[in-house]
Amino acid sequence: MKSFKNKIAVITGAGSGIGQALATELAKKGATLIISDKNADTLSVTENLVQKIGADCYTYVVDVSVEKEITDFASKIIKKFHHIDLLFNNAGFALGKISLKDVKMDDFRKIMDVNVYGVVYHTKAFLNSLLERPEAVIVNISSLFGLVGVADQVPYCTTKFAVRGFTESLRMELMDTNVEVYCVHPGGINTNIYKNAIHYEKNASLDAKFQKALERTSPEQAAKVILKHIEQKDEKVLIGIDAILGDRLARTMPVGYSKIIKRMSDYITKN
Ligand SMILES: NC(=O)c1ccc[n+]([C@@H]2O[C@H](COP(=O)([O-])OP(=O)(O)OC[C@H]3O[C@@H](n4cnc5c(N)ncnc54)[C@H](O)[C@@H]3O)[C@@H](O)[C@H]2O)c1
């Protein structure tokens, strides 16, 4: 997509972090924003930022994990705007560091519902509309943890590998259509996801060590990288040196990478 001017973009999880930055960067490029989040307060912060830039902005409070809310949301949008051009499946959360033996099944199901089914519901709900456009884009936010699996992050990695599988297979399915399908793998991005993680309290000091050892990319920078990739039709998006190295490691040492990442992680934890 060469230009975002006058294009209609839906962004989920737009009240914070990468979603908020995508909204403001797209606003600067002349897009109309339809933004959603489960948190009405943070969503209105993003709305103000977008309106200050001068773009049209419409807000919807929805929980991406509730299928009926998403089908109703999509129907309302298509009725009001007749179409959308871009769908950013961004909403997601993390549990924080926890071993599989300690994780509660309710938390495992919840993260699957939000991080995976949220993406599936939105994609299915908007796909027919996107297929009718001369050019259209679906952007799914996976993670570095959708490229490498890591200890004490089994549920989160499961969701992000699922998003990657969903995205890459859909990309092939839509190859002869006007819809491009992007899979985004951010490394560490400096957002609220760490503090909002269910087990953050237990992991706060550990998180500080990781943040110090591995500098995180800003959400604004992440949004700029994503939009640049869309402009260049480059459908695999790696954000940050950690994601670039993780991708290379997983491809060149598909089994051995676990040992290397474990040693690195143990070193950071102990120092
Ligand atoms: N920050 C990172 O280091 C990082 C790295 C890789 C991938 N990601 C992914 O990027 C995406 C954005 O995360 P972020 O870092 O900006 O986090 P964030 O916590 O700053 O923002 C996530 C937003 O999603 C919303 N959200 C969460 N659950 C929701 C639900 N059920 N329904 C509607 N909205 C919901 C939250 O309210 C929040 O506004 C997520 O999918 C995350 O997994 C983040």
The ligand as a Tripos MOL2 file, in Angstrom:
@<TRIPOS>MOLECULE
LIG
   44    48     1     0     0
SMALL
NO_CHARGES

@<TRIPOS>ATOM
      1 N1          5.7470   -4.8690   24.2530 N.am      1 LIG1
      2 C1          6.4490   -5.8960   23.7920 C.2       1 LIG1
      3 O1          7.6180   -6.0960   24.1590 O.2       1 LIG1
      4 C2          5.8190   -6.8190   22.7760 C.ar      1 LIG1
      5 C3          6.6590   -7.7410   22.1430 C.ar      1 LIG1
      6 C4          6.1130   -8.6160   21.2250 C.ar      1 LIG1
      7 C5          4.7700   -8.5740   20.9290 C.ar      1 LIG1
      8 N2          3.9620   -7.6720   21.5610 N.ar      1 LIG1
      9 C6          2.5410   -7.6830   21.2140 C.3       1 LIG1
     10 O2          2.1580   -6.3900   20.7960 O.3       1 LIG1
     11 C7          0.7620   -6.2180   21.0160 C.3       1 LIG1
     12 C8          0.5360   -4.8870   21.7130 C.3       1 LIG1
     13 O3          1.1080   -4.9520   23.0080 O.3       1 LIG1
     14 P1          1.7660   -3.7040   23.7610 P.3       1 LIG1
     15 O4          3.1530   -4.0700   24.0520 O.co2     1 LIG1
     16 O5          1.4670   -2.4550   23.0360 O.co2     1 LIG1
     17 O6          0.9700   -3.8200   25.1480 O.3       1 LIG1
     18 P2          0.0930   -2.7740   25.9730 P.3       1 LIG1
     19 O7         -0.2670   -3.4840   27.2300 O.co2     1 LIG1
     20 O8          0.7850   -1.4670   26.0760 O.co2     1 LIG1
     21 O9         -1.1950   -2.5900   25.0410 O.3       1 LIG1
     22 C9         -2.0820   -3.6540   24.8030 C.3       1 LIG1
     23 C10        -3.4970   -3.0920   24.6820 C.3       1 LIG1
     24 O10        -4.3930   -4.1950   24.4090 O.3       1 LIG1
     25 C11        -5.5560   -4.0100   25.2010 C.3       1 LIG1
     26 N3         -6.2000   -5.2940   25.4530 N.ar      1 LIG1
     27 C12        -5.7210   -6.3310   26.1930 C.ar      1 LIG1
     28 N4         -6.6380   -7.3070   26.2520 N.ar      1 LIG1
     29 C13        -7.7110   -6.8730   25.5440 C.ar      1 LIG1
     30 C14        -8.9930   -7.4370   25.2520 C.ar      1 LIG1
     31 N5         -9.3610   -8.6450   25.7300 N.pl3     1 LIG1
     32 N6         -9.8300   -6.7360   24.4590 N.ar      1 LIG1
     33 C15        -9.4970   -5.4890   24.0000 C.ar      1 LIG1
     34 N7         -8.3200   -4.8990   24.2680 N.ar      1 LIG1
     35 C16        -7.4350   -5.5930   25.0290 C.ar      1 LIG1
     36 C17        -5.0560   -3.3880   26.4970 C.3       1 LIG1
     37 O11        -6.1030   -2.7330   27.2050 O.3       1 LIG1
     38 C18        -3.9840   -2.4360   25.9790 C.3       1 LIG1
     39 O12        -4.5090   -1.1570   25.7070 O.3       1 LIG1
     40 C19         0.3160   -7.4240   21.8340 C.3       1 LIG1
     41 O13        -0.3050   -8.3660   20.9660 O.3       1 LIG1
     42 C20         1.6050   -8.0010   22.3670 C.3       1 LIG1
     43 O14         1.5230   -9.3810   22.6480 O.3       1 LIG1
     44 C21         4.4670   -6.7900   22.4750 C.ar      1 LIG1
@<TRIPOS>BOND
     1     1     2 1
     2     2     3 2
     3     2     4 1
     4     4     5 ar
     5     4    44 ar
     6     5     6 ar
     7     6     7 ar
     8     7     8 ar
     9     8     9 1
    10     8    44 ar
    11     9    10 1
    12     9    42 1
    13    10    11 1
    14    11    12 1
    15    11    40 1
    16    12    13 1
    17    13    14 1
    18    14    15 2
    19    14    16 1
    20    14    17 1
    21    17    18 1
    22    18    19 2
    23    18    20 1
    24    18    21 1
    25    21    22 1
    26    22    23 1
    27    23    24 1
    28    23    38 1
    29    24    25 1
    30    25    26 1
    31    25    36 1
    32    26    27 ar
    33    26    35 ar
    34    27    28 ar
    35    28    29 ar
    36    29    30 ar
    37    29    35 ar
    38    30    31 1
    39    30    32 ar
    40    32    33 ar
    41    33    34 ar
    42    34    35 ar
    43    36    37 1
    44    36    38 1
    45    38    39 1
    46    40    41 1
    47    40    42 1
    48    42    43 1
@<TRIPOS>SUBSTRUCTURE
     1 LIG1         1 GROUP 0 **** ****
